């Protein structure tokens, strides 16, 4: 028997928030084949940052002697760290599942969804059963999954991804990290801070190569002091040698470790949805094609989050979900996805936050721009930290004073960048941001203030009249 719904949602990450009060008197189907809560709650943002915090505590203890405090890390209780995290997260995921299964207004389908028509779905259960349903509107919110290159998946060697490595039973002695992006950088930081020897293998000439090139170069230099870093490296062959995993690289060298983490990116989870049966188009990388409102081009079928977005970021998926939640019930007043000025952060060591254009992009686009790189160590709080490597880099239009980009590398970068995010969002010129408000002295935020004041702008902006 085919069930009909007003709304069917595939995926319970940000898609779960679509069940708003607007649907209190309607029928809603929620379809999930895995753990409720999506990537962020279970294998992404939240658990990784809880691990990062433990890693930063360990790093702080090891570095305490520079301030005249003698301390040492005598033991790392991995299972206690792990269990503290997942004993908090797992009940949230299970509670979300219970609410959709037993709560009001939703019918939960705990299986794999596939399209059989434009707004027609079949759900395959693990036990072989299947259910059929139709809906007036369908939202694809299936997220993304770890991408494993053929050189690894076809070699038969044991490996972990970010989906599994946080739940291992024991810390390895030597971790191989394949990848040079944000997942690789965060995991390398976590495990090295907890006492693991780490080797990073990246195919690019520097780590975090998607960042502003100056920031990426600075980070890569610091990473080489911390980890065994191989750049411009490709895996020619993966094999085992006893209990060790060995990667033979194309430069003729080999690296060996007792655990391999594959952190080569994440791909949209769309391949088995049978989107062609619904007429839904995808990009070459598997992302669902949507317009600025989240519409797929098939009437009544929408998408949001990592399965379609150019930004694999939870705050973007949440913003897209808010837009789609509105659009589902206000067809004559559609809200676009807010994709301007999207910030991001990498919670590695040092922490990095970024927003807007890089200096290279300004040059490539022939955009007039000025740059200021301000060191943390040139502020009073930077002196207190004995910081010698952290920076705040701002890029602005020399004629309007408007910020074009901001890139912060150092402690609390993800927090320090917030006034710059606000300035770009509100269109506030850099001198106005710097001078029309107080900056607490001697707080770390003065590095942002000084960076803004250091921009060589064509015009000077008077302060607003004091009320």
ABEGO torsion letter per residue (X at the ends): XBBBBABBBBEABAAAAABBAAAAABBBBBBBABBBGEAAAAABAAAAAAAAAAAAAAAAAAAAAAAGBBBBBABBBAAAAAAAAAAAAAAAAAAAAAAAAABBGBBBBBBBBBBABAABBBBBBAAGBBBBBBBABBBBBAEBBBBBBAAAAAAGBBBBBAAAAAABABBBABBBBBEABAAAAAAAAAAAAAGBBBBBBBABABBGAABBAAAAAAAAAAAAAABBBBBGBBBABBBBBEABBBBBBAAGBBBBBABBBBBAEBBBBAAAAGAAAAGBBBBAAGBBBBBAAGBAGBBGBBBBEAAABABBBAAAAAAAAAAAAAAAABAABBBBBBABGBBBBBBBOBBBBBBEBBAAAAAAAGBBBBBBBBBAAABAAAAAAGBAABBBBBBBBAAAGBBABBBBBEBGAAAAAAAAAAAAAAGBBAAAAAAABBBBOBBAAAAAAAAAAABBBABBBBBBBBX
